[in-house]
Amino acid sequence: MERVKRLAAEHEVLIISKTSCCLCYAVNVLLRELGVSPLVYELDQDPDARDMEKALVRLQGCHTPPVPAIFIAGDLVGSTNEVMSLHLSGELNRMLKPFKVVQEN
């Protein structure tokens, strides 16, 4: 759990992902199109990721590792459903505004 919390605290926008996950890819593309540069942490590229997967299960209260897991400003936003709901309501853009690489006028 500590690794997940540390990564989330150290990076403004974090996506915990798997390279083979199309939803992870879609969320990454969406965030980049909204002007942020998230850190993408690929679980399947880390031989010690099992503890991180267990931590994500505990954080999100589900039975399988929920990827993508998106953190903004150290807080868990959720997975694809939550991010897309926030995006459709306009709330995601507001949440990301302080972290945009190129600020809007």
C-alpha positions, 0 to 999 in steps of 0.5 A, a space after each residue: 500500500 505504501 508504494 501506491 501512496 508514495 507514487 500517488 503523492 510524488 506525481 500530480 497525475 498517475 495512471 496505474 496500468 497494464 500494457 495490454 489493457 485497452 481501457 488503460 490506453 484510452 484513459 492515458 490518451 484522454 488525459 494527454 488530450 486534456 493537456 496533462 502528462 501523467 506518469 503511467 506505471 505499468 504493473 506488468 513491467 514490475 516483477 514486484 507488482 503483486 503487492 501493488 495489485 493487492 493494495 489497489 484491490 483494498 483501495 477500490 474495494 473490488 476482487 480483481 486489480 482495477 486498472 486503470 487506477 487514476 490518481 490526481 493530486 494524490 487522491 484516487 479518482 477511480 477507474 475508467 467509469 469514474 474518469 469518464 463520468 467526470 469527463 462527461 460532466 466537465 469535472 475532470 477538466 476542472 480537476 486537471 486544470 492545475 496540472 496542465 502542461 499548457 495552461 488555457 487562456 
